[in-house]
Amino acid sequence: MADGRVTKDSKEKKKKEPGRVKRWFKDFFSELKKVTWPSFSKVLKQTGIVLLVTVCFLLVLMAFDSLFGLLYRYLISGLTDSVSAFALSARSFAAAGGGGLLLC
């Protein structure tokens, strides 16, 4: 079981190699040279496609948002009409002397 002490072996393993950072940058740039970069016209075409798809999704989402907004307003207007009708009938019932429970 480890008791948290550092031994000489672990210190030797953590010893840094000389030129490690320099080798990393050298490898990094050699890998960048192997990359096949697209032409400018291909980049423009792909950017246009991405923008077109984004606008299409925007229009579809806006349509769904409008549809759900209309449905919500329709439901709310139906609920408020029925609630107000219920409140009027409850008031008239209570005014007529019926029932001991006042709902509104």
N, C-alpha and C positions, 0 to 999 in steps of 0.2 A: 504494500500500500504506500502511496506517495505521501510524504510528510511535508512537501512544499520546499524542501531544501534543493539548492542548485548544486549539481556536482560538476567536476571538471570535464567530464565527458559531454555533458549538455552544452557547456560553454564552448567547447571545441567544435561541436556540430554547428553552432550558430555563427561561427566565424565567417565573415564575408569574404567572398572571392574577389581578388583584384580585377578591375575592369568589367564587373558584372553589368553596370549601367550602360557602359559604352557598347558592350556586346548586345544588350537588349535593343538599343537604338539602331545598331547596325542590322540586326535581324528584322526589326520593324520596317526599315526603309527597303531592305531587300525584298520583303514580302509585298510592299506597296508597288514595287516595280513589276511584280508578276500579275498584278490586277489588270484585267481587261476593262478599260474605261469606255463608256458609251459615247457615241458621237453627240455633238450639240443638237443636231436635228432630232435624234432619237430621244434625247432628254426633253426637248420641247413637246414632242408628240405624247410622251408618257405623262408629262405634267398636264397637258390638255385633257388627257383621258381621266386623270385623277380629279381635276376640277369639274369635268362633266359629270362624273359619277357622284361627286359631292353635291352638286347642284340638284341632280335627280333625287338623291336621298333627302335633301332639304325639302324639295317640293312634296315628296311623299309624306314626310313627317308633318309638314304644315297642313296637308290635306287631312291626315288622321287627327291632328290637333283640332282643326276646325270642326270636323265631324263629331268628335267627342265633346267639344264645347257646345255644339248645338244640342246634342243628346242630353247633356248635363242641364242646360237651360230649360229644355222641354220637361225633364223630370222635376226640376225644382219648381217650375211654374205649375205643374200638375200637383205637386205636393202642397204648395202654398194655397192653391185653390181648394183642395180637399180639406186642408187644415182650417182654413177660414170658414168653410161651410160647416165643418164639425163644431167649430167654436160658436158660430151663430146658432146652430141647433141646440147646443148645450146651454147657451144663455137663455134661449127662449124656453127650454125645458125647465131651467131653474127659476125663471121669472114666472112661469105658470104654477109654481109651487110644487113641482114634482121632484122627488129625490132630495136627499139631504147632503149630497156631495157636490160641491161647487168645483167645476173643472177649470174655469178660466178666471 
